[in-house]
Amino acid sequence: MTLSKHPANWRKSSRSNQETNCVEVGRIDNGAAVRDTKDRAAGYFTTTAAQWSAFIDAVKSGRF
């Protein structure tokens, strides 16, 4: 599967307030990209939509 190499619509959680220890999530074709808010130049990693959904479900269920 080929994912888009240009994430769009980067956003930080509204629960982050003005904190700097955060990550941002961007949209890519059929998935998500994740980067460090304080070091955006370091790059990002990507996940498929299924991987991102499984991660979000695990966070919501308290597995982390």
C-alpha positions in Angstrom: 0.0 0.0 0.0 1.3 3.5 -0.8 0.5 6.2 1.6 0.5 9.9 0.8 3.9 11.4 1.6 2.5 14.9 2.4 0.4 15.0 5.6 -2.2 17.7 5.8 -4.3 19.4 8.5 -1.8 18.8 11.3 -3.5 19.3 14.7 -2.6 19.0 18.4 -5.0 17.7 21.0 -7.2 20.3 22.5 -6.3 18.7 25.9 -2.7 19.8 25.3 -3.5 23.5 26.1 -0.2 25.3 25.9 2.1 22.4 26.8 5.1 21.6 24.6 5.4 17.9 25.3 2.8 16.9 22.7 2.4 15.2 19.4 0.5 16.4 16.3 -1.5 14.2 14.0 -1.8 14.9 10.3 -4.0 13.2 7.7 -2.6 11.1 4.9 -4.3 8.8 2.4 -5.8 5.9 4.4 -4.0 6.7 7.6 -2.3 9.2 9.9 1.1 10.8 10.3 2.5 11.7 13.8 5.2 14.1 14.7 6.7 15.8 17.8 5.3 19.3 18.3 8.5 20.8 19.6 10.7 19.2 16.9 8.7 19.2 13.7 11.8 19.2 11.6 12.7 15.8 12.9 10.1 14.3 10.6 7.1 12.0 11.3 6.0 8.4 11.2 2.9 7.1 9.4 0.3 4.5 10.2 -2.5 2.9 8.2 -6.1 3.7 9.1 -6.4 0.3 10.8 -3.3 0.8 12.9 -4.4 4.2 14.0 -7.9 3.0 14.9 -6.4 0.2 17.0 -4.1 2.6 18.8 -7.0 5.1 19.5 -9.2 2.2 20.8 -6.4 1.0 23.1 -5.9 4.5 24.5 -9.6 5.0 25.1 -9.9 1.6 26.8 -7.0 2.4 29.2 -4.5 -0.1 27.9 -1.7 2.6 28.1 
